[in-house]
Amino acid sequence: MHIRRATIAGLLTALALGGLVHAQAAQARRLYDFGAQGVIIWSEPRAGSGRNGLGYAGQGFDSDRSEEHGLYRCDHFESTLWYHGRNATTGVVGWVPACNLADPD
C-alpha cells in the first residue's frame, strides 16, 4: 500500500508540474504589433544578418521569446532587447528589435 501511495503522489506531482510548464509557456507568448512600416524581420538577433521578410503596422507579431543582444538603433530609439516570433499575418519567422515593436495594449 505504501508503494502505491508514493507512486500516486509522484504521478500527481508530475501532472501538476506539467501544468505549470504549459502555463509558463503560454505566458511567454505575447502579441505585439510592428511600430513602423517595413520593419525588417532578421534571421538572427543582430543587424546585418539575413532578412527573412518585412512587417507592417497592423499585421501583428506573435513573440515566443526575447533575448538581450547587440545594440540596434530604430529612428529615435535604440534597444539591445530582441524578440523572436512570427508575423501574425504572413507567417514569416525571425527576430525583431524591441524598439520596432509596439505593445497593442
Phi and psi restraints in degrees (range 20) as a CNS / XPLOR table:
assign (resid 1 and name C) (resid 2 and name N)
       (resid 2 and name CA) (resid 2 and name C) 1.0 -64.3 20.0 2
assign (resid 2 and name N) (resid 2 and name CA)
       (resid 2 and name C) (resid 3 and name N) 1.0 -37.7 20.0 2
assign (resid 2 and name C) (resid 3 and name N)
       (resid 3 and name CA) (resid 3 and name C) 1.0 -66.0 20.0 2
assign (resid 3 and name N) (resid 3 and name CA)
       (resid 3 and name C) (resid 4 and name N) 1.0 -40.9 20.0 2
assign (resid 3 and name C) (resid 4 and name N)
       (resid 4 and name CA) (resid 4 and name C) 1.0 -63.1 20.0 2
assign (resid 4 and name N) (resid 4 and name CA)
       (resid 4 and name C) (resid 5 and name N) 1.0 -42.5 20.0 2
assign (resid 4 and name C) (resid 5 and name N)
       (resid 5 and name CA) (resid 5 and name C) 1.0 -63.1 20.0 2
assign (resid 5 and name N) (resid 5 and name CA)
       (resid 5 and name C) (resid 6 and name N) 1.0 -42.2 20.0 2
assign (resid 5 and name C) (resid 6 and name N)
       (resid 6 and name CA) (resid 6 and name C) 1.0 -64.7 20.0 2
assign (resid 6 and name N) (resid 6 and name CA)
       (resid 6 and name C) (resid 7 and name N) 1.0 -40.6 20.0 2
assign (resid 6 and name C) (resid 7 and name N)
       (resid 7 and name CA) (resid 7 and name C) 1.0 -65.4 20.0 2
assign (resid 7 and name N) (resid 7 and name CA)
       (resid 7 and name C) (resid 8 and name N) 1.0 -45.1 20.0 2
assign (resid 7 and name C) (resid 8 and name N)
       (resid 8 and name CA) (resid 8 and name C) 1.0 -63.4 20.0 2
assign (resid 8 and name N) (resid 8 and name CA)
       (resid 8 and name C) (resid 9 and name N) 1.0 -42.5 20.0 2
assign (resid 8 and name C) (resid 9 and name N)
       (resid 9 and name CA) (resid 9 and name C) 1.0 -61.8 20.0 2
assign (resid 9 and name N) (resid 9 and name CA)
       (resid 9 and name C) (resid 10 and name N) 1.0 -41.1 20.0 2
assign (resid 9 and name C) (resid 10 and name N)
       (resid 10 and name CA) (resid 10 and name C) 1.0 -64.1 20.0 2
assign (resid 10 and name N) (resid 10 and name CA)
       (resid 10 and name C) (resid 11 and name N) 1.0 -42.0 20.0 2
assign (resid 10 and name C) (resid 11 and name N)
       (resid 11 and name CA) (resid 11 and name C) 1.0 -65.3 20.0 2
assign (resid 11 and name N) (resid 11 and name CA)
       (resid 11 and name C) (resid 12 and name N) 1.0 -41.4 20.0 2
assign (resid 11 and name C) (resid 12 and name N)
       (resid 12 and name CA) (resid 12 and name C) 1.0 -64.1 20.0 2
assign (resid 12 and name N) (resid 12 and name CA)
       (resid 12 and name C) (resid 13 and name N) 1.0 -39.6 20.0 2
assign (resid 12 and name C) (resid 13 and name N)
       (resid 13 and name CA) (resid 13 and name C) 1.0 -63.4 20.0 2
assign (resid 13 and name N) (resid 13 and name CA)
       (resid 13 and name C) (resid 14 and name N) 1.0 -44.8 20.0 2
assign (resid 13 and name C) (resid 14 and name N)
       (resid 14 and name CA) (resid 14 and name C) 1.0 -61.3 20.0 2
assign (resid 14 and name N) (resid 14 and name CA)
       (resid 14 and name C) (resid 15 and name N) 1.0 -41.9 20.0 2
assign (resid 14 and name C) (resid 15 and name N)
       (resid 15 and name CA) (resid 15 and name C) 1.0 -64.7 20.0 2
assign (resid 15 and name N) (resid 15 and name CA)
       (resid 15 and name C) (resid 16 and name N) 1.0 -41.5 20.0 2
assign (resid 15 and name C) (resid 16 and name N)
       (resid 16 and name CA) (resid 16 and name C) 1.0 -64.2 20.0 2
assign (resid 16 and name N) (resid 16 and name CA)
       (resid 16 and name C) (resid 17 and name N) 1.0 -44.3 20.0 2
assign (resid 16 and name C) (resid 17 and name N)
       (resid 17 and name CA) (resid 17 and name C) 1.0 -65.8 20.0 2
assign (resid 17 and name N) (resid 17 and name CA)
       (resid 17 and name C) (resid 18 and name N) 1.0 -37.7 20.0 2
assign (resid 17 and name C) (resid 18 and name N)
       (resid 18 and name CA) (resid 18 and name C) 1.0 -61.5 20.0 2
assign (resid 18 and name N) (resid 18 and name CA)
       (resid 18 and name C) (resid 19 and name N) 1.0 -39.0 20.0 2
assign (resid 18 and name C) (resid 19 and name N)
       (resid 19 and name CA) (resid 19 and name C) 1.0 -64.5 20.0 2
assign (resid 19 and name N) (resid 19 and name CA)
       (resid 19 and name C) (resid 20 and name N) 1.0 -38.0 20.0 2
assign (resid 19 and name C) (resid 20 and name N)
       (resid 20 and name CA) (resid 20 and name C) 1.0 -65.9 20.0 2
assign (resid 20 and name N) (resid 20 and name CA)
       (resid 20 and name C) (resid 21 and name N) 1.0 -40.3 20.0 2
assign (resid 20 and name C) (resid 21 and name N)
       (resid 21 and name CA) (resid 21 and name C) 1.0 -62.3 20.0 2
assign (resid 21 and name N) (resid 21 and name CA)
       (resid 21 and name C) (resid 22 and name N) 1.0 -43.9 20.0 2
assign (resid 21 and name C) (resid 22 and name N)
       (resid 22 and name CA) (resid 22 and name C) 1.0 -65.1 20.0 2
assign (resid 22 and name N) (resid 22 and name CA)
       (resid 22 and name C) (resid 23 and name N) 1.0 -38.9 20.0 2
assign (resid 22 and name C) (resid 23 and name N)
       (resid 23 and name CA) (resid 23 and name C) 1.0 -64.9 20.0 2
assign (resid 23 and name N) (resid 23 and name CA)
       (resid 23 and name C) (resid 24 and name N) 1.0 -41.4 20.0 2
assign (resid 23 and name C) (resid 24 and name N)
       (resid 24 and name CA) (resid 24 and name C) 1.0 -66.6 20.0 2
assign (resid 24 and name N) (resid 24 and name CA)
       (resid 24 and name C) (resid 25 and name N) 1.0 -40.1 20.0 2
assign (resid 24 and name C) (resid 25 and name N)
       (resid 25 and name CA) (resid 25 and name C) 1.0 -63.9 20.0 2
assign (resid 25 and name N) (resid 25 and name CA)
       (resid 25 and name C) (resid 26 and name N) 1.0 -40.1 20.0 2
assign (resid 25 and name C) (resid 26 and name N)
       (resid 26 and name CA) (resid 26 and name C) 1.0 -65.5 20.0 2
assign (resid 26 and name N) (resid 26 and name CA)
       (resid 26 and name C) (resid 27 and name N) 1.0 -37.3 20.0 2
assign (resid 26 and name C) (resid 27 and name N)
       (resid 27 and name CA) (resid 27 and name C) 1.0 -71.6 20.0 2
assign (resid 27 and name N) (resid 27 and name CA)
       (resid 27 and name C) (resid 28 and name N) 1.0 -26.4 20.0 2
assign (resid 27 and name C) (resid 28 and name N)
       (resid 28 and name CA) (resid 28 and name C) 1.0 -69.9 20.0 2
assign (resid 28 and name N) (resid 28 and name CA)
       (resid 28 and name C) (resid 29 and name N) 1.0 -27.7 20.0 2
assign (resid 28 and name C) (resid 29 and name N)
       (resid 29 and name CA) (resid 29 and name C) 1.0 -76.2 20.0 2
assign (resid 29 and name N) (resid 29 and name CA)
       (resid 29 and name C) (resid 30 and name N) 1.0 138.2 20.0 2
assign (resid 29 and name C) (resid 30 and name N)
       (resid 30 and name CA) (resid 30 and name C) 1.0 -148.0 20.0 2
assign (resid 30 and name N) (resid 30 and name CA)
       (resid 30 and name C) (resid 31 and name N) 1.0 138.9 20.0 2
assign (resid 30 and name C) (resid 31 and name N)
       (resid 31 and name CA) (resid 31 and name C) 1.0 -97.5 20.0 2
assign (resid 31 and name N) (resid 31 and name CA)
       (resid 31 and name C) (resid 32 and name N) 1.0 123.3 20.0 2
assign (resid 31 and name C) (resid 32 and name N)
       (resid 32 and name CA) (resid 32 and name C) 1.0 -117.0 20.0 2
assign (resid 32 and name N) (resid 32 and name CA)
       (resid 32 and name C) (resid 33 and name N) 1.0 179.1 20.0 2
assign (resid 32 and name C) (resid 33 and name N)
       (resid 33 and name CA) (resid 33 and name C) 1.0 -128.3 20.0 2
assign (resid 33 and name N) (resid 33 and name CA)
       (resid 33 and name C) (resid 34 and name N) 1.0 159.5 20.0 2
assign (resid 33 and name C) (resid 34 and name N)
       (resid 34 and name CA) (resid 34 and name C) 1.0 -73.7 20.0 2
assign (resid 34 and name N) (resid 34 and name CA)
       (resid 34 and name C) (resid 35 and name N) 1.0 135.1 20.0 2
assign (resid 34 and name C) (resid 35 and name N)
       (resid 35 and name CA) (resid 35 and name C) 1.0 -83.7 20.0 2
assign (resid 35 and name N) (resid 35 and name CA)
       (resid 35 and name C) (resid 36 and name N) 1.0 -1.9 20.0 2
assign (resid 35 and name C) (resid 36 and name N)
       (resid 36 and name CA) (resid 36 and name C) 1.0 -155.4 20.0 2
assign (resid 36 and name N) (resid 36 and name CA)
       (resid 36 and name C) (resid 37 and name N) 1.0 174.8 20.0 2
assign (resid 36 and name C) (resid 37 and name N)
       (resid 37 and name CA) (resid 37 and name C) 1.0 -89.7 20.0 2
assign (resid 37 and name N) (resid 37 and name CA)
       (resid 37 and name C) (resid 38 and name N) 1.0 135.6 20.0 2
assign (resid 37 and name C) (resid 38 and name N)
       (resid 38 and name CA) (resid 38 and name C) 1.0 74.3 20.0 2
assign (resid 38 and name N) (resid 38 and name CA)
       (resid 38 and name C) (resid 39 and name N) 1.0 36.5 20.0 2
assign (resid 38 and name C) (resid 39 and name N)
       (resid 39 and name CA) (resid 39 and name C) 1.0 -71.2 20.0 2
assign (resid 39 and name N) (resid 39 and name CA)
       (resid 39 and name C) (resid 40 and name N) 1.0 130.7 20.0 2
assign (resid 39 and name C) (resid 40 and name N)
       (resid 40 and name CA) (resid 40 and name C) 1.0 -75.8 20.0 2
assign (resid 40 and name N) (resid 40 and name CA)
       (resid 40 and name C) (resid 41 and name N) 1.0 132.1 20.0 2
assign (resid 40 and name C) (resid 41 and name N)
       (resid 41 and name CA) (resid 41 and name C) 1.0 -99.5 20.0 2
assign (resid 41 and name N) (resid 41 and name CA)
       (resid 41 and name C) (resid 42 and name N) 1.0 109.1 20.0 2
assign (resid 41 and name C) (resid 42 and name N)
       (resid 42 and name CA) (resid 42 and name C) 1.0 -86.6 20.0 2
assign (resid 42 and name N) (resid 42 and name CA)
       (resid 42 and name C) (resid 43 and name N) 1.0 153.7 20.0 2
assign (resid 42 and name C) (resid 43 and name N)
       (resid 43 and name CA) (resid 43 and name C) 1.0 -76.2 20.0 2
assign (resid 43 and name N) (resid 43 and name CA)
       (resid 43 and name C) (resid 44 and name N) 1.0 -25.8 20.0 2
assign (resid 43 and name C) (resid 44 and name N)
       (resid 44 and name CA) (resid 44 and name C) 1.0 -135.7 20.0 2
assign (resid 44 and name N) (resid 44 and name CA)
       (resid 44 and name C) (resid 45 and name N) 1.0 160.2 20.0 2
assign (resid 44 and name C) (resid 45 and name N)
       (resid 45 and name CA) (resid 45 and name C) 1.0 -78.3 20.0 2
assign (resid 45 and name N) (resid 45 and name CA)
       (resid 45 and name C) (resid 46 and name N) 1.0 60.2 20.0 2
assign (resid 45 and name C) (resid 46 and name N)
       (resid 46 and name CA) (resid 46 and name C) 1.0 -161.9 20.0 2
assign (resid 46 and name N) (resid 46 and name CA)
       (resid 46 and name C) (resid 47 and name N) 1.0 142.9 20.0 2
assign (resid 46 and name C) (resid 47 and name N)
       (resid 47 and name CA) (resid 47 and name C) 1.0 -64.5 20.0 2
assign (resid 47 and name N) (resid 47 and name CA)
       (resid 47 and name C) (resid 48 and name N) 1.0 144.3 20.0 2
assign (resid 47 and name C) (resid 48 and name N)
       (resid 48 and name CA) (resid 48 and name C) 1.0 94.7 20.0 2
assign (resid 48 and name N) (resid 48 and name CA)
       (resid 48 and name C) (resid 49 and name N) 1.0 -11.0 20.0 2
assign (resid 48 and name C) (resid 49 and name N)
       (resid 49 and name CA) (resid 49 and name C) 1.0 -76.0 20.0 2
assign (resid 49 and name N) (resid 49 and name CA)
       (resid 49 and name C) (resid 50 and name N) 1.0 -179.9 20.0 2
assign (resid 49 and name C) (resid 50 and name N)
       (resid 50 and name CA) (resid 50 and name C) 1.0 -63.9 20.0 2
assign (resid 50 and name N) (resid 50 and name CA)
       (resid 50 and name C) (resid 51 and name N) 1.0 149.2 20.0 2
assign (resid 50 and name C) (resid 51 and name N)
       (resid 51 and name CA) (resid 51 and name C) 1.0 -97.6 20.0 2
assign (resid 51 and name N) (resid 51 and name CA)
       (resid 51 and name C) (resid 52 and name N) 1.0 115.8 20.0 2
assign (resid 51 and name C) (resid 52 and name N)
       (resid 52 and name CA) (resid 52 and name C) 1.0 -81.8 20.0 2
assign (resid 52 and name N) (resid 52 and name CA)
       (resid 52 and name C) (resid 53 and name N) 1.0 -27.0 20.0 2
assign (resid 52 and name C) (resid 53 and name N)
       (resid 53 and name CA) (resid 53 and name C) 1.0 168.9 20.0 2
assign (resid 53 and name N) (resid 53 and name CA)
       (resid 53 and name C) (resid 54 and name N) 1.0 -169.1 20.0 2
assign (resid 53 and name C) (resid 54 and name N)
       (resid 54 and name CA) (resid 54 and name C) 1.0 -125.7 20.0 2
assign (resid 54 and name N) (resid 54 and name CA)
       (resid 54 and name C) (resid 55 and name N) 1.0 154.0 20.0 2
assign (resid 54 and name C) (resid 55 and name N)
       (resid 55 and name CA) (resid 55 and name C) 1.0 -124.2 20.0 2
assign (resid 55 and name N) (resid 55 and name CA)
       (resid 55 and name C) (resid 56 and name N) 1.0 147.4 20.0 2
assign (resid 55 and name C) (resid 56 and name N)
       (resid 56 and name CA) (resid 56 and name C) 1.0 -127.5 20.0 2
assign (resid 56 and name N) (resid 56 and name CA)
       (resid 56 and name C) (resid 57 and name N) 1.0 147.5 20.0 2
assign (resid 56 and name C) (resid 57 and name N)
       (resid 57 and name CA) (resid 57 and name C) 1.0 -52.3 20.0 2
assign (resid 57 and name N) (resid 57 and name CA)
       (resid 57 and name C) (resid 58 and name N) 1.0 134.2 20.0 2
assign (resid 57 and name C) (resid 58 and name N)
       (resid 58 and name CA) (resid 58 and name C) 1.0 98.4 20.0 2
assign (resid 58 and name N) (resid 58 and name CA)
       (resid 58 and name C) (resid 59 and name N) 1.0 -15.2 20.0 2
assign (resid 58 and name C) (resid 59 and name N)
       (resid 59 and name CA) (resid 59 and name C) 1.0 -81.5 20.0 2
assign (resid 59 and name N) (resid 59 and name CA)
       (resid 59 and name C) (resid 60 and name N) 1.0 -30.8 20.0 2
assign (resid 59 and name C) (resid 60 and name N)
       (resid 60 and name CA) (resid 60 and name C) 1.0 83.5 20.0 2
assign (resid 60 and name N) (resid 60 and name CA)
       (resid 60 and name C) (resid 61 and name N) 1.0 146.9 20.0 2
assign (resid 60 and name C) (resid 61 and name N)
       (resid 61 and name CA) (resid 61 and name C) 1.0 -133.2 20.0 2
assign (resid 61 and name N) (resid 61 and name CA)
       (resid 61 and name C) (resid 62 and name N) 1.0 114.5 20.0 2
assign (resid 61 and name C) (resid 62 and name N)
       (resid 62 and name CA) (resid 62 and name C) 1.0 -91.8 20.0 2
assign (resid 62 and name N) (resid 62 and name CA)
       (resid 62 and name C) (resid 63 and name N) 1.0 101.3 20.0 2
assign (resid 62 and name C) (resid 63 and name N)
       (resid 63 and name CA) (resid 63 and name C) 1.0 -88.3 20.0 2
assign (resid 63 and name N) (resid 63 and name CA)
       (resid 63 and name C) (resid 64 and name N) 1.0 137.7 20.0 2
assign (resid 63 and name C) (resid 64 and name N)
       (resid 64 and name CA) (resid 64 and name C) 1.0 -109.6 20.0 2
assign (resid 64 and name N) (resid 64 and name CA)
       (resid 64 and name C) (resid 65 and name N) 1.0 -13.3 20.0 2
assign (resid 64 and name C) (resid 65 and name N)
       (resid 65 and name CA) (resid 65 and name C) 1.0 -168.5 20.0 2
assign (resid 65 and name N) (resid 65 and name CA)
       (resid 65 and name C) (resid 66 and name N) 1.0 165.7 20.0 2
assign (resid 65 and name C) (resid 66 and name N)
       (resid 66 and name CA) (resid 66 and name C) 1.0 -137.0 20.0 2
assign (resid 66 and name N) (resid 66 and name CA)
       (resid 66 and name C) (resid 67 and name N) 1.0 152.1 20.0 2
assign (resid 66 and name C) (resid 67 and name N)
       (resid 67 and name CA) (resid 67 and name C) 1.0 -147.5 20.0 2
assign (resid 67 and name N) (resid 67 and name CA)
       (resid 67 and name C) (resid 68 and name N) 1.0 150.1 20.0 2
assign (resid 67 and name C) (resid 68 and name N)
       (resid 68 and name CA) (resid 68 and name C) 1.0 -84.0 20.0 2
assign (resid 68 and name N) (resid 68 and name CA)
       (resid 68 and name C) (resid 69 and name N) 1.0 130.0 20.0 2
assign (resid 68 and name C) (resid 69 and name N)
       (resid 69 and name CA) (resid 69 and name C) 1.0 -145.0 20.0 2
assign (resid 69 and name N) (resid 69 and name CA)
       (resid 69 and name C) (resid 70 and name N) 1.0 -159.1 20.0 2
assign (resid 69 and name C) (resid 70 and name N)
       (resid 70 and name CA) (resid 70 and name C) 1.0 -60.8 20.0 2
assign (resid 70 and name N) (resid 70 and name CA)
       (resid 70 and name C) (resid 71 and name N) 1.0 154.1 20.0 2
assign (resid 70 and name C) (resid 71 and name N)
       (resid 71 and name CA) (resid 71 and name C) 1.0 -64.2 20.0 2
assign (resid 71 and name N) (resid 71 and name CA)
       (resid 71 and name C) (resid 72 and name N) 1.0 135.5 20.0 2
assign (resid 71 and name C) (resid 72 and name N)
       (resid 72 and name CA) (resid 72 and name C) 1.0 -129.5 20.0 2
assign (resid 72 and name N) (resid 72 and name CA)
       (resid 72 and name C) (resid 73 and name N) 1.0 135.6 20.0 2
assign (resid 72 and name C) (resid 73 and name N)
       (resid 73 and name CA) (resid 73 and name C) 1.0 -105.4 20.0 2
assign (resid 73 and name N) (resid 73 and name CA)
       (resid 73 and name C) (resid 74 and name N) 1.0 122.3 20.0 2
assign (resid 73 and name C) (resid 74 and name N)
       (resid 74 and name CA) (resid 74 and name C) 1.0 -103.3 20.0 2
assign (resid 74 and name N) (resid 74 and name CA)
       (resid 74 and name C) (resid 75 and name N) 1.0 153.7 20.0 2
assign (resid 74 and name C) (resid 75 and name N)
       (resid 75 and name CA) (resid 75 and name C) 1.0 -7.3 20.0 2
assign (resid 75 and name N) (resid 75 and name CA)
       (resid 75 and name C) (resid 76 and name N) 1.0 -85.4 20.0 2
assign (resid 75 and name C) (resid 76 and name N)
       (resid 76 and name CA) (resid 76 and name C) 1.0 -107.4 20.0 2
assign (resid 76 and name N) (resid 76 and name CA)
       (resid 76 and name C) (resid 77 and name N) 1.0 8.2 20.0 2
assign (resid 76 and name C) (resid 77 and name N)
       (resid 77 and name CA) (resid 77 and name C) 1.0 -127.1 20.0 2
assign (resid 77 and name N) (resid 77 and name CA)
       (resid 77 and name C) (resid 78 and name N) 1.0 166.8 20.0 2
assign (resid 77 and name C) (resid 78 and name N)
       (resid 78 and name CA) (resid 78 and name C) 1.0 -144.4 20.0 2
assign (resid 78 and name N) (resid 78 and name CA)
       (resid 78 and name C) (resid 79 and name N) 1.0 157.9 20.0 2
assign (resid 78 and name C) (resid 79 and name N)
       (resid 79 and name CA) (resid 79 and name C) 1.0 -154.4 20.0 2
assign (resid 79 and name N) (resid 79 and name CA)
       (resid 79 and name C) (resid 80 and name N) 1.0 148.9 20.0 2
assign (resid 79 and name C) (resid 80 and name N)
       (resid 80 and name CA) (resid 80 and name C) 1.0 -109.9 20.0 2
assign (resid 80 and name N) (resid 80 and name CA)
       (resid 80 and name C) (resid 81 and name N) 1.0 -3.4 20.0 2
assign (resid 80 and name C) (resid 81 and name N)
       (resid 81 and name CA) (resid 81 and name C) 1.0 -91.6 20.0 2
assign (resid 81 and name N) (resid 81 and name CA)
       (resid 81 and name C) (resid 82 and name N) 1.0 126.9 20.0 2
assign (resid 81 and name C) (resid 82 and name N)
       (resid 82 and name CA) (resid 82 and name C) 1.0 -119.3 20.0 2
assign (resid 82 and name N) (resid 82 and name CA)
       (resid 82 and name C) (resid 83 and name N) 1.0 142.1 20.0 2
assign (resid 82 and name C) (resid 83 and name N)
       (resid 83 and name CA) (resid 83 and name C) 1.0 -110.7 20.0 2
assign (resid 83 and name N) (resid 83 and name CA)
       (resid 83 and name C) (resid 84 and name N) 1.0 135.3 20.0 2
assign (resid 83 and name C) (resid 84 and name N)
       (resid 84 and name CA) (resid 84 and name C) 1.0 -101.6 20.0 2
assign (resid 84 and name N) (resid 84 and name CA)
       (resid 84 and name C) (resid 85 and name N) 1.0 140.6 20.0 2
assign (resid 84 and name C) (resid 85 and name N)
       (resid 85 and name CA) (resid 85 and name C) 1.0 173.9 20.0 2
assign (resid 85 and name N) (resid 85 and name CA)
       (resid 85 and name C) (resid 86 and name N) 1.0 -155.7 20.0 2
assign (resid 85 and name C) (resid 86 and name N)
       (resid 86 and name CA) (resid 86 and name C) 1.0 -137.0 20.0 2
assign (resid 86 and name N) (resid 86 and name CA)
       (resid 86 and name C) (resid 87 and name N) 1.0 148.0 20.0 2
assign (resid 86 and name C) (resid 87 and name N)
       (resid 87 and name CA) (resid 87 and name C) 1.0 -66.4 20.0 2
assign (resid 87 and name N) (resid 87 and name CA)
       (resid 87 and name C) (resid 88 and name N) 1.0 120.9 20.0 2
assign (resid 87 and name C) (resid 88 and name N)
       (resid 88 and name CA) (resid 88 and name C) 1.0 -66.3 20.0 2
assign (resid 88 and name N) (resid 88 and name CA)
       (resid 88 and name C) (resid 89 and name N) 1.0 -20.9 20.0 2
assign (resid 88 and name C) (resid 89 and name N)
       (resid 89 and name CA) (resid 89 and name C) 1.0 -93.5 20.0 2
assign (resid 89 and name N) (resid 89 and name CA)
       (resid 89 and name C) (resid 90 and name N) 1.0 -46.7 20.0 2
assign (resid 89 and name C) (resid 90 and name N)
       (resid 90 and name CA) (resid 90 and name C) 1.0 -96.0 20.0 2
assign (resid 90 and name N) (resid 90 and name CA)
       (resid 90 and name C) (resid 91 and name N) 1.0 -19.9 20.0 2
assign (resid 90 and name C) (resid 91 and name N)
       (resid 91 and name CA) (resid 91 and name C) 1.0 83.5 20.0 2
assign (resid 91 and name N) (resid 91 and name CA)
       (resid 91 and name C) (resid 92 and name N) 1.0 1.2 20.0 2
assign (resid 91 and name C) (resid 92 and name N)
       (resid 92 and name CA) (resid 92 and name C) 1.0 -64.8 20.0 2
assign (resid 92 and name N) (resid 92 and name CA)
       (resid 92 and name C) (resid 93 and name N) 1.0 130.1 20.0 2
assign (resid 92 and name C) (resid 93 and name N)
       (resid 93 and name CA) (resid 93 and name C) 1.0 -106.5 20.0 2
assign (resid 93 and name N) (resid 93 and name CA)
       (resid 93 and name C) (resid 94 and name N) 1.0 142.5 20.0 2
assign (resid 93 and name C) (resid 94 and name N)
       (resid 94 and name CA) (resid 94 and name C) 1.0 166.4 20.0 2
assign (resid 94 and name N) (resid 94 and name CA)
       (resid 94 and name C) (resid 95 and name N) 1.0 -159.7 20.0 2
assign (resid 94 and name C) (resid 95 and name N)
       (resid 95 and name CA) (resid 95 and name C) 1.0 -111.2 20.0 2
assign (resid 95 and name N) (resid 95 and name CA)
       (resid 95 and name C) (resid 96 and name N) 1.0 139.9 20.0 2
assign (resid 95 and name C) (resid 96 and name N)
       (resid 96 and name CA) (resid 96 and name C) 1.0 -134.3 20.0 2
assign (resid 96 and name N) (resid 96 and name CA)
       (resid 96 and name C) (resid 97 and name N) 1.0 132.1 20.0 2
assign (resid 96 and name C) (resid 97 and name N)
       (resid 97 and name CA) (resid 97 and name C) 1.0 -68.5 20.0 2
assign (resid 97 and name N) (resid 97 and name CA)
       (resid 97 and name C) (resid 98 and name N) 1.0 147.2 20.0 2
assign (resid 97 and name C) (resid 98 and name N)
       (resid 98 and name CA) (resid 98 and name C) 1.0 -57.1 20.0 2
assign (resid 98 and name N) (resid 98 and name CA)
       (resid 98 and name C) (resid 99 and name N) 1.0 -33.1 20.0 2
assign (resid 98 and name C) (resid 99 and name N)
       (resid 99 and name CA) (resid 99 and name C) 1.0 -69.3 20.0 2
assign (resid 99 and name N) (resid 99 and name CA)
       (resid 99 and name C) (resid 100 and name N) 1.0 -9.2 20.0 2
assign (resid 99 and name C) (resid 100 and name N)
       (resid 100 and name CA) (resid 100 and name C) 1.0 -104.0 20.0 2
assign (resid 100 and name N) (resid 100 and name CA)
       (resid 100 and name C) (resid 101 and name N) 1.0 8.8 20.0 2
assign (resid 100 and name C) (resid 101 and name N)
       (resid 101 and name CA) (resid 101 and name C) 1.0 -117.9 20.0 2
assign (resid 101 and name N) (resid 101 and name CA)
       (resid 101 and name C) (resid 102 and name N) 1.0 148.1 20.0 2
assign (resid 101 and name C) (resid 102 and name N)
       (resid 102 and name CA) (resid 102 and name C) 1.0 -119.5 20.0 2
assign (resid 102 and name N) (resid 102 and name CA)
       (resid 102 and name C) (resid 103 and name N) 1.0 138.8 20.0 2
assign (resid 102 and name C) (resid 103 and name N)
       (resid 103 and name CA) (resid 103 and name C) 1.0 -78.7 20.0 2
assign (resid 103 and name N) (resid 103 and name CA)
       (resid 103 and name C) (resid 104 and name N) 1.0 122.9 20.0 2
assign (resid 103 and name C) (resid 104 and name N)
       (resid 104 and name CA) (resid 104 and name C) 1.0 -71.3 20.0 2
assign (resid 104 and name N) (resid 104 and name CA)
       (resid 104 and name C) (resid 105 and name N) 1.0 -9.7 20.0 2
